[in-house]
Amino acid sequence: MVVKSRLDLGYLALFLGMRVNQLVMERLRAAGFESVRESHGYVIQHLVERERSITDLAARMEVTQQAASKVVAELAALGILEVLPGEEDRRAKKVRLSARAWAVVKLTRQLRRRIERQLMRAAGPDRYESARSILTVCLSALGGLERVRSRRVAPPEA
């Protein structure tokens, strides 16, 4: 099935991503993760590989230490993050994902794989891979691919 659109590639990619995120969030909520918000993913991405200090987290998120502390406190209250005292300096707290956060990460990855298979069936495997390749080249051309690879994608500005 061929569907025509007058939207440019950037908008099509944006709207597709927004719709995928909407579906993932709906399914997360249906699975019992009502308190999880899309914006939490922008913090979680920095902690998937390892625990970090709040200072390091702030630097990676490109926000002040106070802003990072605030979001860490919010996510800790929701049971998404665990805050631990620092090893050398107890005031230099470490932050890591909780078991609840890992359950969200695991489920989110499963949901995204299901949606990806649905899209692949709709477009056909070759066309799907071609579209993915084109979007990757375009993202790279605009300097965004490295931020994705290094897990430093900034949230949209409010």
KARA-V557932 format. One line per field, one symbol per residue. ss: DSSP state (~ for helix, > for strand, _ for the rest). burial: # if it has 9 or more other ideal C-beta (glycine too) atoms within 8 Angstrom, else .. A space follows every 10 residues. Layout:
BEGIN
ss->???
burial->???
END
This chain:
BEGIN
ss->________~~ ~~~~~~~~~~ ~~~~~~~~~~ _______~~~ ~~~~______ _>>~~~~~~~ ~___~~~~~~ ~~~~~~~___ >>>>______ ___>>>>_~~ ~~~~~~~~~~ ~~~~~~~~~~ ~~~_~~~~~~ ~~~~~~~~~~ ~___~~~~~_ ________
burial->.......... .##.#....# #.###.###. ..#..#...# .######... .####.##.# #.....###. ###.##...# #.##.#.... .#######.. #####.##.. ##..#...## .......#.. #..###.### ....#.##.. ##......
END
